[in-house]
């Protein structure tokens, strides 16, 4: 079977997925077989720039040698114990990550969706035990056009008809307000503050098309929550770990590595959710961080995961975070992000088919001047792949650009040239 697999070409491999796999994704017709740094190669050996980074999971670049070596070393020593026993990596990791981000406690999980579910459970239990909300009446406020995952509870507060449609009945206890609308948050708090346990928000909405809120939205939201004994929950699964030019998107313009509570621009969440790049894309790792007064509501037997906090995850996450700090990836993301948006603005000014560019750090999007129901963004992405750059549309007419943070200025400008060439080709076709 191994020899047969090695002889399959991209067309064959796509056919296998189509025949044997559930059709829950619509990938670009590219079959990747190798990755290194900012590059990936397909099954035929063609080389591409990766401008998606597995939705920001690979901030440290594909197959970062330090992360891979850590994973190999740990996999050869001890992989899994479950939490039925202690292991020699978990406590070390817990100390490391809590000090890195400035919290008392961490609850380790695996996927981003598990991290969000964990935060919801902690928030509700805190609401009943600490705030005194009547049992089963807690409300968590969310924002429209959010993307927090795909479990039944999470899609219950989604506004995406594809994510939500025909999966009911849905989980109650969530109320949605428009994103970036501080007046709507004030209004619902004025009306229901005594039953609101938490407000959960993405500092930048990635899946919705890289929507960056007004500069005051996050800070004022956190202040409103603090004034009304409501937990402010930051979902930084996609925006965290240096992606937006600071360690966390809620850090504003701060580029320090670690606890930056004293920084004027820092908005401290009560609960912080991390995932994706927490492992550099090498292994599923997520984490929920909070201080003792919140985390202590979780007692033995009330939440957990067989793989949560396993030795491989712990070792890999420490190295992945070390790489972010040692290689100054937040600073690089900020510098190159500013440069990329400036170059994309030139293309927006030059080509009528491009409407606008937006983003922060190396999480950016270009909005195509066409209907969300059109195939224009998809067609451009297919042509980008033909020219050696991989990106993916979101919400029909938006192309998200998010390369690994290890990218150099020279590589970035090569990518800008590919994008410009591709847009020109699309127009003339």
C-alpha positions in Angstrom: 0.0 0.0 0.0 2.9 2.4 0.8 4.4 1.9 -2.7 1.0 2.4 -4.3 0.4 5.6 -2.4 3.8 7.0 -3.4 3.0 6.5 -7.1 -0.3 8.4 -6.9 -0.5 11.9 -8.5 -2.5 14.9 -7.4 -5.5 13.9 -9.5 -5.5 10.4 -8.0 -5.2 11.7 -4.4 -8.0 14.2 -4.9 -10.2 11.4 -6.3 -9.5 9.3 -3.1 -10.6 12.1 -0.8 -13.7 12.7 -2.9 -14.6 9.0 -2.8 -13.8 8.1 0.8 -13.9 11.3 2.7 -16.9 13.3 3.9 -17.4 16.4 1.7 -17.2 18.9 4.5 -14.5 21.0 2.9 -14.0 22.6 -0.5 -10.2 22.8 -1.0 -8.3 24.4 -3.8 -7.3 21.7 -6.3 -3.7 21.5 -4.9 -2.3 18.4 -3.1 0.5 19.3 -0.7 3.2 16.8 0.2 6.0 18.8 1.8 6.5 22.0 3.8 9.5 24.0 5.0 9.4 27.6 6.3 7.1 29.7 4.1 7.1 27.1 1.3 5.1 24.0 0.5 5.4 21.6 -2.4 2.7 19.6 -4.1 2.7 15.9 -5.0 4.4 16.6 -8.3 7.1 18.8 -6.7 5.8 22.2 -7.6 6.8 24.9 -5.1 4.4 27.5 -3.6 4.4 30.3 -1.1 2.0 29.4 1.7 -0.2 32.5 2.3 -2.7 30.9 4.6 -0.5 29.2 7.2 -3.3 26.6 8.1 -5.5 29.5 9.3 -2.6 30.9 11.4 -1.6 27.6 13.0 1.8 27.7 11.3 3.0 31.1 12.4 6.5 29.6 13.1 6.7 28.2 9.5 6.3 24.7 8.2 8.3 22.0 10.0 10.3 24.4 12.2 13.4 22.3 13.0 13.3 23.1 16.8 9.7 22.3 17.1 10.0 19.1 15.1 13.0 17.9 17.1 11.2 18.5 20.4 8.2 16.5 19.1 10.5 13.6 18.0 12.4 13.6 21.2 9.3 13.5 23.4 7.5 11.0 21.1 10.4 8.6 21.7 10.2 9.0 25.5 6.6 9.3 26.6 3.5 10.2 24.5 0.5 9.9 26.7 -0.4 9.1 30.3 -4.0 10.6 30.5 -4.7 12.8 33.5 -5.2 9.7 35.7 -1.5 10.3 36.6 0.9 13.2 36.8 3.6 13.5 34.0 6.9 15.2 34.1 6.1 17.8 31.4 2.7 19.2 32.4 3.6 21.2 35.5 6.6 22.6 33.7 4.4 23.7 30.8 1.7 25.1 33.0 4.3 27.3 34.8 5.8 28.3 31.5 2.6 29.3 29.7 1.0 31.1 32.7 4.1 33.2 33.2 4.4 33.8 29.5 0.9 35.3 29.3 0.5 36.5 32.9 -2.2 34.4 34.4 -2.5 32.2 37.5 -3.8 29.0 35.9 -4.2 27.2 32.6 -6.6 24.4 31.6 -4.9 22.5 28.7 -7.0 21.1 25.8 -6.4 20.1 22.2 -8.4 21.8 19.6 -9.6 25.4 19.3 -13.2 24.4 19.6 -12.5 22.5 22.8 -10.9 25.6 24.1 -14.0 27.7 23.4 -16.2 25.0 24.9 -14.0 25.0 28.0 -14.2 28.8 28.3 -18.0 28.6 28.1 -18.2 26.0 30.8 -15.9 27.9 33.1 -17.8 31.2 32.5 -21.2 29.7 33.2 -20.0 27.9 36.4 -18.4 31.1 37.6 -21.7 32.9 36.9 -23.6 30.6 39.1 -21.1 30.1 41.9 -19.4 33.5 42.0 -21.9 36.0 40.5 -25.0 34.4 41.8 -26.9 34.0 38.6 -29.9 31.7 39.0 -29.1 28.2 37.8 -29.5 27.6 34.1 -30.2 31.3 33.4 -26.7 32.5 32.6 -26.2 34.5 29.4 -23.0 34.7 27.3 -23.0 37.6 24.9 -21.3 37.1 21.5 -20.9 39.0 18.3 -22.5 38.5 14.9 -20.4 37.0 12.1 -18.3 35.3 14.7 -16.3 32.1 14.2 -15.5 30.2 17.4 -15.7 26.6 16.1 -18.1 24.0 14.9 -19.5 22.1 17.9 -23.3 22.1 18.4 -23.0 24.6 21.2 -20.8 26.9 19.3 -22.8 26.9 16.1 -25.9 27.7 18.2 -24.6 31.3 18.3 -23.3 31.4 14.7 -24.8 33.6 12.1 -23.4 31.6 9.2 -26.2 29.6 7.6 -23.8 27.0 6.3 -22.3 26.4 9.7 -25.6 26.4 11.5 -28.3 25.2 9.1 -30.2 22.0 10.0 -28.0 21.0 13.0 -30.6 22.0 15.7 -32.0 21.9 18.2 -29.5 24.5 19.4 -28.0 25.3 22.7 -29.6 28.2 24.6 -28.0 30.8 26.7 -26.3 33.0 24.1 -27.3 36.4 22.8 -25.6 38.1 19.8 -24.9 41.8 19.2 -23.3 43.4 16.1 -19.5 43.3 16.0 -17.7 46.5 16.7 -20.9 48.1 18.2 -20.2 49.3 21.7 -23.6 50.9 22.0 -25.3 47.5 21.4 -23.1 46.0 24.2 -24.0 48.8 26.5 -27.7 48.3 25.7 -27.8 44.5 26.5 -25.8 45.0 29.6 -28.1 47.8 30.8 -31.0 45.4 30.2 -29.6 42.0 31.5 -26.4 42.7 33.4 -27.5 40.6 36.4 -27.8 37.4 34.2 -24.8 38.0 31.8 -21.9 35.9 32.9 -19.5 36.7 30.0 -18.8 38.5 26.8 -16.8 36.4 24.2 -15.2 38.2 21.3 -12.5 37.8 18.6 -10.2 40.9 18.7 -10.2 40.6 14.9 -12.8 38.5 13.1 -10.7 36.3 10.9 -13.2 33.9 9.2 -15.6 36.8 8.6 -13.1 38.5 6.4 -10.4 40.0 8.7 -12.6 42.6 10.2 -10.5 44.9 12.4 -12.7 46.8 15.0 -12.4 50.4 15.9 -9.5 51.1 18.2 -11.7 51.7 21.2 -14.0 48.7 20.8 -12.0 46.0 22.7 -10.8 48.4 25.5 -14.3 49.8 26.1 -15.9 46.3 25.9 -13.5 45.1 28.6 -14.2 48.1 30.8 -18.0 47.6 30.5 -17.6 44.0 31.5 -15.4 44.9 34.5 -17.8 47.5 35.7 -20.7 45.1 35.6 -19.0 41.9 37.0 -19.1 40.2 33.6 -16.2 38.1 32.4 -14.4 39.4 29.3 -13.4 36.4 27.2 -10.9 36.9 24.3 -10.8 34.2 21.6 -7.3 34.6 20.3 -7.1 31.1 18.7 -6.4 32.7 15.3 -5.2 36.2 16.2 -2.8 35.2 19.1 0.8 34.1 19.2 2.2 37.1 17.3 0.0 36.9 14.2 -1.2 40.6 14.3 2.2 42.1 15.2 1.9 41.8 19.0 1.9 38.7 21.2 -1.9 39.0 21.4 -4.2 41.1 19.3 -5.7 42.6 22.5 -2.2 43.9 23.3 -2.8 46.7 20.8 0.6 48.1 19.8 2.6 46.3 22.4 5.2 44.0 21.1 6.6 42.7 24.4 6.7 38.9 24.9 4.8 38.0 28.0 2.7 39.7 30.7 2.2 43.3 29.6 -0.5 44.4 32.0 1.4 47.7 32.7 1.3 48.6 29.0 -1.3 51.3 28.4 -2.5 49.6 25.2 -3.0 46.2 26.9 -6.6 45.0 27.5 -6.5 42.2 30.0 -9.1 39.5 29.4 -10.6 37.5 32.3 -10.4 34.4 30.2 -7.9 33.9 27.3 -8.4 31.1 24.7 -5.4 30.0 22.6 -4.8 27.3 20.0 -3.5 26.9 16.5 0.1 28.4 16.6 0.4 27.4 20.2 2.1 24.3 18.7 3.4 25.8 15.5 1.1 23.6 13.6 3.0 20.4 14.7 0.4 19.0 17.1 -3.1 19.9 18.3 -2.7 22.1 21.4 -5.1 24.6 22.9 -5.3 26.3 26.2 -7.7 28.4 28.4 -6.0 30.8 30.8 -7.6 32.6 33.8 -6.7 33.7 37.3 -7.5 31.7 40.4 -10.7 33.4 41.3 -12.2 32.2 38.0 -10.4 28.9 37.4 -11.1 27.5 40.9 -14.7 26.8 40.0 -13.5 23.8 38.0 -13.1 20.8 40.4 -12.0 17.2 39.8 -14.3 15.3 37.5 -16.0 18.4 36.1 -14.0 18.9 32.9 -11.1 17.3 31.1 -9.7 15.5 28.1 -7.7 12.3 27.6 -5.2 14.0 25.5 -5.3 17.4 27.2 -2.0 18.2 28.8 -0.2 15.2 27.3 3.6 15.2 27.3 4.1 15.8 23.6 1.7 18.7 23.6 3.4 20.3 26.6 6.9 19.9 25.2 6.0 21.2 21.7 4.1 24.2 23.0 7.0 25.4 25.1 9.3 25.2 22.1 6.8 26.8 19.8 6.4 29.8 22.2 10.2 30.0 22.6 10.5 30.3 18.8 8.1 33.2 18.8 10.2 35.0 21.4 13.6 34.1 20.2 12.9 34.9 16.5 11.0 38.1 17.2 8.1 37.0 15.2 5.7 39.6 16.5 8.0 42.4 15.4 8.5 40.8 12.0 4.7 40.4 11.6 4.2 44.1 12.4 6.9 45.3 10.0 5.9 43.1 7.1 2.2 43.6 7.7 2.6 47.3 7.3 4.6 46.8 4.1 2.1 44.3 2.7 -0.9 46.5 3.2 1.0 49.4 1.6 1.8 47.3 -1.4 -1.8 46.0 -1.6 -3.2 49.5 -1.5 -1.1 50.3 -4.6 -2.9 47.4 -6.3 -6.3 48.6 -5.0 -5.6 52.0 -6.5 -4.4 50.4 -9.8 -7.0 47.7 -10.4 -10.8 48.4 -10.2 -11.4 44.7 -9.5 -9.9 45.3 -6.0 -12.1 47.1 -3.5 -10.0 47.5 -0.4 -7.3 46.0 1.8 -7.6 45.6 5.6 -5.9 43.8 8.4 -3.2 44.0 11.1 0.2 42.4 11.2 0.3 39.5 8.8 -3.4 38.8 9.1 -4.9 40.6 6.1 -7.6 40.5 3.5 -8.3 42.0 0.1 -11.9 42.5 -0.8 -12.8 41.8 -4.4 -15.1 44.3 -6.2 -17.7 41.7 -7.0 -20.7 40.0 -5.5 -20.1 37.5 -2.6 -22.0 35.0 -4.8 -19.6 35.3 -7.7 -16.6 33.0 -8.4 -14.2 35.9 -8.9 -12.2 35.5 -5.6 -12.1 31.7 -6.1 -10.9 32.1 -9.7 -8.2 34.5 -8.6 -7.0 32.0 -5.9 -6.8 29.2 -8.5 -4.7 31.5 -10.7 -2.6 32.5 -7.8 -1.8 28.8 -7.2 -0.9 28.4 -10.8 1.6 31.2 -10.3 3.0 29.7 -7.1 1.1 31.3 -4.2 -1.6 29.7 -2.1 -4.4 31.7 -0.6 -8.1 31.0 0.0 -11.3 33.0 -0.3 -13.7 33.5 2.6 -17.3 34.8 2.4 -17.3 34.7 -1.4 -15.5 37.9 -2.4 -12.7 38.2 0.2 -9.2 36.7 -0.1 -7.3 36.2 3.1 -3.6 36.6 3.1 -1.7 35.2 6.1 1.8 33.9 5.5 4.0 32.3 8.1 5.6 34.9 10.3 9.1 33.7 9.5 8.7 35.3 6.0 11.5 37.7 4.9 11.0 41.1 3.2 12.5 39.7 0.0 10.0 36.8 0.0 7.1 39.2 0.8 8.0 41.3 -2.2 8.2 38.2 -4.4 4.7 37.4 -3.3 3.5 40.9 -4.0 4.8 40.6 -7.5 2.9 37.3 -7.9 -0.3 38.8 -6.7 0.0 41.8 -9.0 0.8 39.5 -12.0 -2.2 37.3 -11.2 -4.7 40.2 -10.9 -3.4 41.5 -14.3 -3.8 38.1 -15.9 -7.3 37.7 -14.5 -8.4 41.0 -15.9 -7.0 40.4 -19.3 -8.3 36.8 -19.5 
